[in-house]
């Protein structure tokens, strides 16, 4: 079943706090979104992260979109070395 038929696409987060994660999302007006906001908990605090589409492709009839992190518009995230050892 193609993405156009099921109304979905696969979003891939290529960097930032959600790096390496994938999510199925609904097509909007028949197309993938160009900019999305994601809420995620980092160190127990909810934060808003903005991602911009950088690549669209179709793989075996499925639309896939790669998203890059927009740090300037997102909530700040601090890396705590003690929590990652």
Secondary structure, DSSP 8 states (H G I E B T S, - for coil): --HHHHTEEEEEE-SGGGTT-EEEEE-BTTB--SEEEEEEEETTEEEEEEEEEEEEEEETTEEEEEEEE-TTTS------GGGG-
